[in-house]
Amino acid sequence: MVTTSNQRRGPFSLVVSGEAESWLPSLRLIVGPQWLTAYQVDSDNQLLQIVQAGVADAAVLDDAAHWSVDIIHLLRMIRRLDEMLPVVVVTSRSDRRLLEDALRLAAFSVVTRPLAFEELLRQIQRMMARLDQMLRRGDLDT
């Protein structure tokens, strides 16, 4: 993701699935390619390959997408590959168990469906701000 603490490789790379996919054209138009590159993933294998390759700066994952495993298991697999990747979980569930598991696995946030465009923009802005802070502190020197 980062070559030095002061030098970024390119635009913010966001991986999206499920409901967030419907907002991709608007994101590309409003945010623009100079600031955001969005990748749509159609399977957990594709997602994990992108994470493992270090292409993703963040992810918005919908538990209604066609994963071969549940969203918590998928988040656990992501954490094995990248402990720091900000992951927003989109779900219609609000049970305590899901929220506890997501927090334990350091999900960036859990957002309930339906995912409004403004909420998606807010989450992206928060992830960008958090990464900017970490870069400025030197936490991501890789």
Secondary structure as GFF3:
##gff-version 3
##sequence-region A 1 142
A	DSSP	beta_strand	2	4	.	.	.	ID=ss1
A	DSSP	beta_strand	7	8	.	.	.	ID=ss2
A	DSSP	beta_strand	12	16	.	.	.	ID=ss3
A	DSSP	three_ten_helix	18	23	.	.	.	ID=ss4
A	DSSP	alpha_helix	24	30	.	.	.	ID=ss5
A	DSSP	beta_strand	36	40	.	.	.	ID=ss6
A	DSSP	alpha_helix	44	52	.	.	.	ID=ss7
A	DSSP	beta_strand	58	62	.	.	.	ID=ss8
A	DSSP	alpha_helix	71	81	.	.	.	ID=ss9
A	DSSP	beta_strand	87	91	.	.	.	ID=ss10
A	DSSP	alpha_helix	96	104	.	.	.	ID=ss11
A	DSSP	beta_strand	109	112	.	.	.	ID=ss12
A	DSSP	alpha_helix	117	137	.	.	.	ID=ss13
###
